[in-house]
Amino acid sequence: MESIFEKLWRLGPAALVLKAIVAAIVANGLLLGFILLRRTYRKWYFAKRDARVFELRQDWDRLISGEIPYETWRQKSFDRRIVESIALDALEAAGAEESARLLKFLRESGLIEKRIFEARTLTGWRRMRALVALGQTRALEGISAMAEGLRDRDPEIRLAALRGLGRTASPQAAEEILAWVSERGLSVPAMPLQNALIQCCAERPQLLIPCVQHAEGSLREVLGRVLGEVATPSLSVDLLQFVGDELDELRAAVARAMAHVERGLAFDVLSELVGDPIWFVRLRAIISLGELSEPRAIPDLMRGLTDSNRLVRLRAAEALVKLKTEMAPIFQQVIATQDRYGLQAYLTALENASLRGKLEEELLAGTTGNNDEKTRLWKILQRGLLLGEETVLAEFGPAKSVFLS
């Protein structure tokens, strides 16, 4: 009697097809069994984790206060991961007092030291996970370990270390980041580097000055943008060297820092920057002039009121409205520019500041000259149109008002 193998052999090429079908059925069966087994395991794991989270939550205050000994959960990796996850999530939304309490718990339980050790010794995704957790703690003792992560060959690990340093918002972290970029250049995307430096340099923006002076290319642009965001009046003298710099962000940083320096120096610098070819430099200069709140800034603010950029016009109008001086003469100067966009910006700023009534009172009081002039100003204020525009509307009718408004 022939065996099954002999019968298959006599089939010739058809035997190969049959074997392939059988192998495919077996492989599919094994794959399906693996998927079902994996789903069963994950269901059991998440149910177990959920139950354990609930148990730990019931005694959370006693747990983080140390009333429950750390040894009861720290030596169990399952419990340790849950406790750390809960603490780090709570740290994200905690206030100052609660943050200090949670950070004390993470230190005393040794969880921070464990993550520092892992960030220094592990590799690959395990090191990245340790760096992410270390960044969430915002612990200053983790800065050196995260700084070492900046020099990893894996770009994902470098990004994790950079974001972690940014979360600390510490000048020490800024020093580590700046030392790294001075050594390696721009080896990460610009936006994460910029965000991290803005957070870390806000307290001591002077750290950026030496790096900006020696940086080149795209790195200098990033550092310039950061300096433009964090510049303070204390940097005014140091920033004067960048008034005529070719980098737009540095000129914007100068304009921002001039708001609270010596008035004579500030007006000279800002008067130059109001005419800058880049709109956001002009915007920063106008904002600083507005913060100075001096009547002698009126000519430069009028220049900003006729600017081609809408935001510059609005900021200039707001600065004019906030000046502690008579409003009617300023309104006359606004009309004298014969710029309808500037007029609309000024009237909008009046409405937003609820000062339109004050201007109307000054016009009615007749402080601006003869009755004809007062009538003209009153008419322009009420209609929001220059006299030339009124003539056009009268000649061409209401249909043209859409294009003139």
C-alpha positions as CSV (number, residue, x, y, z in Angstrom):
1,M,0.0,0.0,0.0
2,E,1.4,3.4,-1.0
3,S,2.1,6.0,1.6
4,I,0.8,9.5,1.3
5,F,4.3,10.8,0.4
6,E,4.5,8.4,-2.5
7,K,1.2,9.6,-3.8
8,L,2.3,13.2,-3.5
9,W,5.5,12.4,-5.3
10,R,3.6,11.0,-8.3
11,L,1.6,14.2,-8.6
12,G,4.8,16.0,-9.8
13,P,4.5,19.8,-10.0
14,A,1.1,19.7,-8.5
15,A,2.6,18.4,-5.3
16,L,4.6,21.7,-4.9
17,V,1.4,23.7,-5.2
18,L,-0.3,21.5,-2.6
19,K,2.6,21.9,-0.2
20,A,2.5,25.6,-0.7
21,I,-1.2,25.7,0.1
22,V,-0.7,23.6,3.2
23,A,2.2,25.8,4.3
24,A,0.1,28.9,3.8
25,I,-2.8,27.5,5.8
26,V,-0.4,26.5,8.7
27,A,1.3,30.0,8.6
28,N,-2.1,31.8,8.6
29,G,-3.2,29.6,11.5
30,L,-0.1,30.4,13.5
31,L,-0.5,34.1,12.8
32,L,-4.1,34.1,13.8
33,G,-3.2,32.2,16.9
34,F,-0.5,34.7,17.8
35,I,-2.9,37.7,17.2
36,L,-5.6,36.1,19.5
37,L,-3.0,35.2,22.1
38,R,-1.6,38.8,22.0
39,R,-5.0,40.3,22.3
40,T,-5.9,38.1,25.2
41,Y,-2.6,39.0,27.0
42,R,-3.1,42.7,26.4
43,K,-6.6,42.6,27.7
44,W,-5.4,40.8,30.8
45,Y,-2.5,43.2,31.3
46,F,-4.6,46.3,31.0
47,A,-7.2,45.0,33.3
48,K,-4.5,44.1,35.9
49,R,-2.9,47.6,35.4
50,D,-6.3,49.4,35.8
51,A,-7.0,47.5,39.0
52,R,-3.6,48.3,40.4
53,V,-3.8,51.9,39.5
54,F,-7.1,52.1,41.4
55,E,-5.6,50.5,44.4
56,L,-2.6,52.9,44.4
57,R,-4.8,55.9,43.9
58,Q,-6.8,55.1,47.1
59,D,-3.6,55.6,49.1
60,W,-1.9,58.1,46.9
61,D,-1.4,60.8,49.6
62,R,0.0,58.3,52.0
63,L,2.2,56.9,49.3
64,I,3.9,60.1,48.2
65,S,4.2,61.3,51.8
66,G,6.3,58.3,52.6
67,E,3.8,56.9,55.2
68,I,3.6,53.8,53.0
69,P,7.3,52.5,52.8
70,Y,8.8,52.9,49.4
71,E,10.1,49.4,49.5
72,T,6.5,48.0,49.3
73,W,6.2,49.1,45.7
74,R,9.6,50.3,44.4
75,Q,11.1,46.8,44.1
76,K,8.2,45.7,41.9
77,S,8.8,47.0,38.3
78,F,5.1,46.8,37.5
79,D,4.1,49.0,40.5
80,R,7.1,51.3,40.1
81,R,6.2,52.1,36.5
82,I,2.6,52.9,37.5
83,V,3.7,55.2,40.4
84,E,6.2,57.0,38.3
85,S,3.6,57.5,35.5
86,I,1.0,58.9,37.9
87,A,3.5,61.2,39.6
88,L,4.8,62.6,36.2
89,D,1.3,63.2,34.9
90,A,0.3,65.0,38.1
91,L,3.4,67.1,37.8
92,E,2.3,68.4,34.5
93,A,-0.8,70.1,35.9
94,A,0.4,70.8,39.5
95,G,0.8,74.2,41.0
96,A,3.9,75.4,42.7
97,E,3.2,73.8,46.1
98,E,2.1,70.5,44.7
99,S,5.0,70.5,42.2
100,A,7.5,70.8,45.1
101,R,5.8,68.0,47.0
102,L,5.8,65.7,44.0
103,L,9.5,66.5,43.2
104,K,10.4,65.8,46.8
105,F,8.7,62.4,46.5
106,L,10.5,61.6,43.2
107,R,13.8,62.5,44.8
108,E,13.3,60.6,48.1
109,S,12.0,57.5,46.4
110,G,15.1,57.4,44.1
111,L,13.1,57.5,40.9
112,I,15.0,60.5,39.6
113,E,18.3,58.9,40.3
114,K,17.2,55.8,38.5
115,R,16.2,57.8,35.4
116,I,19.6,59.6,35.5
117,F,21.4,56.3,35.6
118,E,19.3,54.9,32.7
119,A,19.9,58.1,30.7
120,R,23.6,57.7,31.0
121,T,24.0,53.9,30.6
122,L,21.2,52.6,28.3
123,T,21.0,53.0,24.6
124,G,18.4,53.2,21.9
125,W,14.7,53.7,22.8
126,R,15.3,52.9,26.5
127,R,17.6,55.9,26.7
128,M,15.1,58.1,24.9
129,R,12.4,56.9,27.3
130,A,14.6,57.8,30.3
131,L,15.4,61.2,28.9
132,V,11.7,62.0,28.3
133,A,10.8,61.0,31.9
134,L,13.8,63.0,33.2
135,G,12.6,66.0,31.3
136,Q,9.1,65.7,32.8
137,T,10.5,65.9,36.3
138,R,12.2,69.3,35.5
139,A,14.8,68.3,38.1
140,L,18.0,70.4,37.9
141,E,20.1,67.4,38.9
142,G,19.2,65.7,35.6
143,I,20.6,68.5,33.5
144,S,24.1,67.0,33.1
145,A,22.6,63.6,32.1
146,M,20.4,65.3,29.5
147,A,23.4,67.3,28.3
148,E,25.2,64.0,27.6
149,G,22.1,62.9,25.6
150,L,22.6,65.9,23.3
151,R,25.8,64.3,21.9
152,D,24.2,60.9,21.1
153,R,24.4,59.8,17.4
154,D,20.6,59.1,17.3
155,P,18.7,62.3,16.3
156,E,15.6,61.2,18.2
157,I,17.6,60.9,21.4
158,R,19.1,64.3,20.8
159,L,15.7,65.8,20.4
160,A,14.4,64.1,23.6
161,A,17.4,65.5,25.5
162,L,16.9,69.0,24.0
163,R,13.2,69.0,24.9
164,G,13.9,67.8,28.4
165,L,16.4,70.6,29.0
166,G,13.9,73.1,27.7
167,R,11.4,71.9,30.2
168,T,13.7,72.8,33.1
169,A,13.6,76.5,32.0
170,S,16.9,76.8,33.8
171,P,19.9,79.0,32.9
172,Q,22.1,76.0,33.6
173,A,20.3,74.1,30.9
174,A,20.8,77.1,28.5
175,E,24.5,77.0,29.1
176,E,24.6,73.3,28.2
177,I,22.6,73.8,25.0
178,L,24.6,76.8,23.9
179,A,27.9,75.0,24.6
180,W,26.6,72.1,22.5
181,V,25.5,74.2,19.5
182,S,28.7,76.1,19.6
183,E,30.6,72.8,19.4
184,R,28.4,70.9,17.0
185,G,26.4,73.5,15.1
186,L,22.7,73.1,14.1
187,S,22.3,69.3,14.3
188,V,18.6,69.4,15.2
189,P,15.6,71.1,13.6
190,A,15.5,74.8,14.3
191,M,12.1,75.0,16.0
192,P,12.8,72.6,19.0
193,L,16.1,74.4,19.6
194,Q,14.5,77.8,19.5
195,N,11.7,76.8,21.9
196,A,14.1,75.2,24.3
197,L,16.4,78.3,24.3
198,I,13.5,80.7,24.8
199,Q,12.4,78.8,27.9
200,C,15.9,78.5,29.3
201,C,17.2,82.0,28.5
202,A,14.3,84.0,29.7
203,E,15.9,84.5,33.1
204,R,19.4,85.3,31.8
205,P,19.2,86.5,28.1
206,Q,22.8,87.8,28.3
207,L,24.0,84.2,27.8
208,L,23.0,84.5,24.2
209,I,25.2,87.5,23.3
210,P,28.6,85.8,23.0
211,C,27.1,82.9,21.0
212,V,25.3,85.3,18.6
213,Q,28.5,87.2,18.0
214,H,30.4,84.1,16.9
215,A,27.6,82.0,15.3
216,E,27.2,81.8,11.6
217,G,24.6,80.9,9.0
218,S,21.3,79.2,10.1
219,L,22.4,78.9,13.7
220,R,22.9,82.7,14.0
221,E,19.4,83.1,12.6
222,V,17.9,80.8,15.2
223,L,19.8,82.5,18.0
224,G,18.7,85.9,16.7
225,R,15.1,84.9,16.8
226,V,15.6,83.7,20.4
227,L,17.3,86.9,21.4
228,G,14.4,88.8,19.8
229,E,11.9,87.0,22.1
230,V,13.8,87.2,25.4
231,A,15.7,90.6,25.1
232,T,15.3,92.9,28.1
233,P,16.2,96.4,28.9
234,S,19.3,95.2,30.7
235,L,20.8,94.2,27.3
236,S,20.3,97.6,25.8
237,V,24.0,98.5,25.7
238,D,25.1,95.1,24.5
239,L,22.4,95.1,21.7
240,L,23.5,98.5,20.2
241,Q,26.1,96.6,18.2
242,F,23.2,94.9,16.3
243,V,21.3,98.1,15.3
244,G,22.6,97.9,11.8
245,D,23.0,94.1,11.7
246,E,22.0,92.3,8.5
247,L,20.0,89.8,10.5
248,D,16.4,91.0,10.9
249,E,15.8,89.2,14.2
250,L,18.7,91.0,15.9
251,R,17.4,94.4,14.9
252,A,14.0,93.4,16.3
253,A,15.7,92.4,19.5
254,V,17.3,95.8,19.7
255,A,13.9,97.5,19.2
256,R,12.4,95.4,21.9
257,A,15.1,96.2,24.5
258,M,14.8,100.0,23.9
259,A,11.5,100.3,25.7
260,H,12.9,101.0,29.2
261,V,16.4,102.4,28.7
262,E,17.7,106.0,28.8
263,R,15.1,108.1,26.9
264,G,17.5,110.0,24.7
265,L,19.3,106.9,23.5
266,A,16.0,105.0,23.0
267,F,14.5,107.7,20.8
268,D,17.6,107.9,18.6
269,V,17.7,104.2,18.0
270,L,13.9,103.7,17.7
271,S,13.6,106.6,15.2
272,E,16.0,104.7,13.0
273,L,14.3,101.3,13.4
274,V,10.9,102.8,12.6
275,G,12.1,103.1,9.0
276,D,13.5,99.5,8.8
277,P,12.6,97.6,5.6
278,I,11.3,94.6,7.6
279,W,7.8,95.0,9.0
280,F,8.3,93.1,12.3
281,V,11.3,95.3,13.1
282,R,9.2,98.4,12.6
283,L,6.4,96.8,14.7
284,R,8.8,96.2,17.6
285,A,10.1,99.8,17.3
286,I,6.5,101.2,17.3
287,I,5.6,99.1,20.4
288,S,8.6,100.3,22.3
289,L,7.9,104.0,21.3
290,G,4.3,103.4,22.7
291,E,5.7,102.1,26.0
292,L,7.9,105.2,26.3
293,S,4.6,107.2,26.2
294,E,6.3,110.5,25.3
295,P,4.8,113.3,23.2
296,R,8.1,113.7,21.3
297,A,7.4,110.2,19.8
298,I,4.4,111.6,17.9
299,P,6.2,112.2,14.6
300,D,7.5,108.6,14.5
301,L,4.2,107.3,15.6
302,M,2.5,109.2,12.8
303,R,5.0,107.6,10.4
304,G,4.0,104.2,11.8
305,L,0.3,105.2,11.3
306,T,0.9,105.4,7.5
307,D,2.9,102.2,7.4
308,S,2.1,99.6,4.7
309,N,1.6,96.9,7.3
310,R,-1.7,96.7,9.1
311,L,-0.3,95.6,12.5
312,V,2.2,98.4,12.5
313,R,-0.6,100.9,11.8
314,L,-2.8,99.5,14.6
315,R,0.1,99.5,17.2
316,A,1.0,103.1,16.2
317,A,-2.7,104.1,16.6
318,E,-2.9,102.5,20.0
319,A,0.3,104.3,21.1
320,L,-1.1,107.7,19.9
321,V,-4.4,107.1,21.8
322,K,-2.6,106.3,25.1
323,L,-0.5,109.4,25.1
324,K,-1.3,111.7,28.0
325,T,-1.9,114.8,26.0
326,E,-4.8,116.5,24.2
327,M,-6.4,114.3,21.6
328,A,-7.8,116.9,19.2
329,P,-4.4,118.1,17.9
330,I,-3.3,114.5,17.4
331,F,-6.6,113.9,15.5
332,Q,-5.8,116.9,13.3
333,Q,-2.4,115.4,12.5
334,V,-4.0,112.0,11.7
335,I,-6.3,113.7,9.2
336,A,-3.4,115.8,7.8
337,T,-1.7,112.5,6.7
338,Q,-4.6,112.0,4.2
339,D,-4.2,108.3,4.8
340,R,-7.6,106.6,5.1
341,Y,-6.1,103.4,6.5
342,G,-4.3,105.3,9.2
343,L,-7.5,107.2,10.0
344,Q,-9.4,103.9,10.3
345,A,-6.7,102.4,12.6
346,Y,-6.8,105.5,14.8
347,L,-10.6,105.4,15.1
348,T,-10.5,101.7,15.9
349,A,-7.9,102.3,18.6
350,L,-10.2,105.1,20.0
351,E,-13.2,102.6,20.1
352,N,-11.1,99.9,21.8
353,A,-9.8,102.3,24.4
354,S,-13.3,103.7,25.0
355,L,-11.9,107.2,24.4
356,R,-14.1,108.4,21.5
357,G,-16.3,110.3,23.9
358,K,-13.3,112.2,25.2
359,L,-12.3,113.3,21.7
360,E,-15.9,114.4,20.9
361,E,-15.9,116.5,24.1
362,E,-12.6,118.2,23.1
363,L,-14.0,118.9,19.6
364,L,-17.3,120.3,21.0
365,A,-15.3,122.5,23.4
366,G,-13.8,124.3,20.4
367,T,-10.2,123.9,21.4
368,T,-9.1,123.1,17.9
369,G,-9.7,126.5,16.3
370,N,-12.6,128.2,14.4
371,N,-16.0,126.8,13.8
372,D,-15.4,125.6,10.3
373,E,-12.4,123.6,11.3
374,K,-14.3,122.1,14.3
375,T,-17.2,121.2,12.0
376,R,-14.8,119.6,9.5
377,L,-13.2,117.5,12.2
378,W,-16.5,116.5,13.7
379,K,-17.8,115.4,10.4
380,I,-14.7,113.2,9.7
381,L,-14.9,111.7,13.2
382,Q,-18.6,110.8,12.8
383,R,-18.4,109.4,9.3
384,G,-14.9,107.9,9.5
385,L,-14.1,109.3,6.0
386,L,-11.7,111.9,4.7
387,L,-13.3,114.8,2.9
388,G,-12.0,113.6,-0.5
389,E,-13.7,110.3,0.0
390,E,-17.0,112.0,0.9
391,T,-16.8,113.8,-2.5
392,V,-16.2,110.6,-4.3
393,L,-19.2,109.0,-2.5
394,A,-21.4,111.9,-3.4
395,E,-20.5,111.7,-7.1
396,F,-20.5,107.9,-7.6
397,G,-23.2,106.9,-5.1
398,P,-23.4,104.3,-2.4
399,A,-22.3,101.5,-4.8
400,K,-18.7,102.8,-4.6
401,S,-18.7,102.8,-0.7
402,V,-17.7,99.1,-0.7
403,F,-14.4,99.9,-2.3
404,L,-13.7,103.0,-0.2
405,S,-14.4,101.5,3.2
